[in-house]
Amino acid sequence: MQCLPHLPPSMTDRPDPGDRQATLAEIFPETAVDAAAVGFALAHLRADKGPVLWIQDRLSRRETGRPYLAGMGAPFDVLLLEVGRAVDVLWAMEQGLGCPGLGGVIGEVWGEAPALDFTATKRLALRSEAHGVAAWLIRRAAQPDLSAARERWRVGSLPSLAHPLDSRAPGDPLWRADLFRARWRQPAGWVARYDKATHALTLDHGIESTPDIQRARA
């Protein structure tokens, strides 16, 4: 039987994933190929708002494969695009964010990319907010350098909950979610639980602050 580690009481400043403005958010997976980042981003999107434009650079595609969404509770339609370089990911994201008929835009970039500077991320953030299309940028094998992203997350997998019908099978997934930079919210850490039956994400069980969070609060 898998158990959660001891966790302090829930934090009061807890964001509601279902009530957030369309903007640019970045996710830095705790390990480069961790699929938690994909699930966390999709859990913030609604399948009934339109298809999701998903752009991967070549290394992301080679190291992590194509998105496999069988574990998500919502029937997402995905427009998948593979490009060669980070600059191409940024260009395709910017074009997609001008289409209000999309339910969201997700980009995956592998490694440190000079093209992903403050100016480029600011363009994505402003375009997302202007057209009401959520943008998620997954930064694999990268450090959180200067960025205009309104939210910056570090996300990793935790042991799943027990399955209600089969103790040997995994239940709903749990993710460690650290919000270490934010424009409208207080940086903090949570355990994120995704209920695929209802396509609902809850953030609770406040976790110990990371050094990034401690620096942000200083």
N, C-alpha and C positions, 0 to 999 in steps of 0.2 A: 504494500500500500504506500503510495507516495504522499508525502505531507509537505505543506508549505513551511518555510522557516518561520521562527517567531518574528512577528511584525508588530510595531507600535501602533497605536490607534490611528484611525483614518484622519487625514488632514481635512480641515474645513475648506481650504481653498482648492476645491476639486473641480476641474473643468468638465462640462457636459459634452461628450463627443457628438451628441445629436443636435447641439445648438452652437455652431461655430460659423464664423464668417468665412466665405470663400477667400482664400489667400494662399500664399506659398509657405509650405512647411517642409523641413528637411528631416530625414531620418538617417542616423548613423548606426548600422547594425553592430552589436557587440562583437560578433564574429562576421567576417566578410560574407559568408554564404548562408547566414542564418535567414530562414524564411519568415521569421517573426515580423520583420519590417514590411513585407508584402501584406501579410494579414492585417497588421495594424493600420496601414494606409487604407486598404479596402474597407475596413470596418467603419471608417469615417465617411464613406461614400454611399450613396443611394442608387441602387440598380435601376429604379424607375425614372431617374432623371435623364437617362440617356446612356449610350455606350461610353466606355472608358478608353481614352487614347493612351496606349502604353508604349513608351519608347525605351529601348535598351541600346547601349553602345555594344560594340563587338565583344569586349572582354566580359561584360556582365552576362551577355547571352552565353558565352562559352563556359563561364565558371558556374553559373547558377541555372542555366537552362531557361526555357520559356515558362511564363507564368502558368501554374497549374492550380485552378481555383475550385477543385472538387470539394475542398473542406469549407468553403464559404457558404453561408446559408442563403445568400441572395444570388439570383441567376444573372450574373454580370455578362453583358456583351462587351467583348474586348476587341479593339482595333490595334493589332500588334505591329509595331514598326521597329526594325533593326537597322541601326546606322553605324557608321564606322568610328566616329569620334565624339568626344564630349560636346564640342561646339555644334555638331549636328543634332545632338539631343536637345540642346538649348534652343536651337532654331525651330525644331519641330514642336517643342513644347509651347513656344511663343505663338506659333501659328495656331495650334490647337486651342490655346486659351482664348483665342478670339472667336471661338464657335460656341455660343450659348447652348446649343443643342447637345453638347457633351456633358456627361455626368461627372467628369473629372479627367485630369491629365496626370499620369505618373511617368516620371523619368528615372532611369537607372544609369548611374555613372560609376565606373570602376577607377579607383586610384585618385591620386592628386591630379587635378586638371586645371591648368592656368586659365582656361576659358571661363571657369566657374568663379568669377570674381564678384566683387560687390555690385558693380554696374549691371552685370548679366542677371544676377539674382534679383536686383531691384526691378529690372524690366519685367521679369516673370511675376513678381509680387504685385506690381501695379496693374499688369494686364489681367491677372487672375481676379483681382478685386474689382476692376472696371467692368468685367463681363460676367462676374458671378460664377466662375468655373474654378473649382478647387484644384490646386496644384500640389503634388507631392513629389519631392526629389529624394531618391534613395541613394546615399553616398556610401558605396561599398569600398572597404580598404582605404579609407581616407580619414584625415584629421579635420576637425571643425575650424577651418580658417575663416577669414572675414566674409560675412554674408549678410544680405538684406532680408533673408527669410524671417517671417514674423514669428515662427515657432521652430525650434530646433530640438529634436528628440534623439535620445539614445535608447534603442530598443533591443531586447534580447529574450530568448525563450526561457521559460520556467517549466518545471514538471507539470503536466496537465492534471486537471481534476480527475477523480475516479469516474468511470462510466457508470451511470445509474443502473444499467442492466447487466453489465459484464465487468467484473472486477479486474479481468485481465486485459481489458481494452482501454485505450485512452479516452477520456471525456473531453469536455470543453477545454480549449487551450488557454494558457495563462502566459502573459508576457510581462517582463519588467520594463517599465516605461519611465524614463527620466526626462523631464522637460528642463533642459539646462539653460535655454535662452528663450525669452518670449517677450513680445511687445505689449500684450494686453493681459498677461497672466503672471502670477508669481511662480518662478521656477520651483519645482518640487518633484517628488518621485512617487510612483504608484505601481500597484500590480493591476494590469489590465486583463479583464476577463471577457472573452468573446463568446456569446451565445448564438450558435449558428441556427438554432431553431427560430429565432426572432431577428437575426442579424442585428444584435444589439451589443454595444461595447460599454462596459462599466469600468470606471477607474476608482479603485478603493484600496484599502490596506496600505496606508502610507508607509513607505520604505525609507531606509536610512539615506540621507542625502549623500550624493557623490561630491568629490572635490569641486567639480564644475558648478554644482548647485551652491555650494558653500561660497565660492568666489562670487557668484552672481548676487548672492544676498548681502555680501560685504559692502 
